[in-house]
Amino acid sequence: MQTQLCDFCLKSGMLCSKCQDKLDSGAISKAYLDVAKKLISRENYYPFLQNVTLENISETESYLVLIVNKGDLRKFENEPKSTRELGNLFSKRILVLEKGVKDRKFLEDLFAGQHIVTINIIWLPDGTTETRVVLRGRGSRKLSKKRIQDLVEVANEVKNMNLRVEYTF
């Protein structure tokens, strides 16, 4: 796995001056360090992790968001068991998102398993924008209010995107 830290630093637990500077300056967080260590230790069980680049992480109350390089999301999708096991390891739901994708793709990945009917940009009088996502509301696959709230928080943290999520019938 490629990370923003040296492999030696992750495996040994001792940070070199370059990696320590990244931690001190806030370029990476302590949580990123912990997640990267655990992911490196799982490479033997899941060989696809050796070809994944972990760009950043984000945490909410119930989600751990792994932000990976463009194209690496497909590797996680091909091994769904790995995502479930990592969720058990961190005691949170794991959400894998790609860095540098357009807003539409980001929202499709964020609401994976849901059918997005439309995405609109709403311009507010104060000059800010809000993204309105309308999901299909039929069937038993509706998300709970708590989960929607967590996903809105993820979108705000990762892409600085204000979301309004609605269902259509």
N, C-alpha and C positions, 0 to 999 in steps of 0.2 A: 504494500500500500504506500502510495506517495502522500506525504503530508507536508505541512509547512515547517515541520521539525525534522532534525536528523534521525535516521533510523537508530543510530547508536544511543542517542539521547532518550528515545522512547523505550528502547529495550533495557537500558541500564537504569533508568530513573534519574540519572544525573544529567543536568542540562549544561551544554557547552555555553560559552559566553554569547555566541550568536543567537542561540535559541532562548537563552535567559533574557537577552535584550528584547526579543519579540514578545516574551511574556510580560516583561516590565513595562514595555511601551503600550501594551494593550492590543497589539496586532493579533494576538491569539489570547484566548482566555484559559483559565485553569480547567474549566470544563472541557475545552477542546483537547487539552493535554490528556485528561483522563479518558475521554472517548477514544482518542487516537491510540492510546496504550492498549485499551481493551480490544479495539479492532485489529491491531497488529497481532495480538495474542490469538485471535480467531482465524488467522490466515491459514493455519494448517487444516482446519475443519472446512473452510470455504476458500478454495484456491482462487476463485475469481476476485477476491479482495486484493490480491497481489497486483492486479491491473487497474485498481480504482484509485482516483485522486480525491482525497478529502480536503475540500477547499475551506469549509467553515462549518460550524454547528450553531444551532439556535435551540433554546429550550423554552417551553411553556410549562404550565402546570401538569399537563398530561401527555405532551409530545416532546420527543427529542428529534429535531430536524437535522438530518445529515445533508449538507449542501455539497454535492459532488460535481466533478467536471462534466462538461457536456458529453453525452453519450454513455456515461457510466450508470445512469438510471436503469437502462435495459439489463445490465448485468444483475442488478438486484431483483428486477422483475422476473428474470429467468430462474432465480433461486428464492422463492417466497418463504421457504422454511428458514432461511438465514435471517430474514427480517423479523420473523416471529421470535426466533431464538435471541436475537439481539435485543428485542423489546423486553424479553424476560430478564436478560442480563442487566439492563438499565432500569427495569421496573417502570417503563413508560412505553407508549406506542411510538414506533419508529416511523418517521416520514422522510422519504428520500426525495430531494428536489435537485434539479440541475441548475448550475450557475450559468448566467449569461443567455438565458432563453427569453423569448418574447413573452409578453404578458399573457397572451392566450394560452400558450403551452404551459406556462407556470400555473395558471388557474386550472387547466385540465389535469395536471399532475397533483395539484393540491386537493381537488375534488375527485380524485380517481374513484371509479365505481359509480359515480353520479353522472347523470346525463345533463350537460349544460345546454339550456335552450338558447340563451342569449347572454352577451356581455356588453354592457353599455358604460360609457364614461359620462358622469354627471358633473357639470361645471357649477360650482357653488358660488354665491355672490361675493364671498370673501376672497375669491381667486384660487381656491384649492379645488381639487378634483376628488370624486368618489367613484369607485368602480362598482357597478351593480351587476351581480351575477344572478341569473334566474335559472333555477334547477327544476327538472321535471319532478312533480310531487306525487305522481301515481305510484302505487306499489308500496311494498313494505321497506324499501331501501332509503327512507327518509333519514336524515341525520338528526340527532338530538340537538336541542338548543345549546347545550354545553359544548358539544363537539363543534358546532358551527362557530361558537364564540372562540374556541381554541384555534380553529383554522383562520378566523379573521385576525386573531392575534399573531399567528405565524406569518400571514401575508404582510402585516404591518411591520414586523421585525425584519423579515428577510428582504422584502422589496419596497418597504415604506409605502405600501398601498393601502388606502382606506377602502374597505369592502363593505358592501351592503348585500346580504344574501337573502334571496326570496325564493319561494316555491310557486310554481304555476300548477293549475289543475286542469 
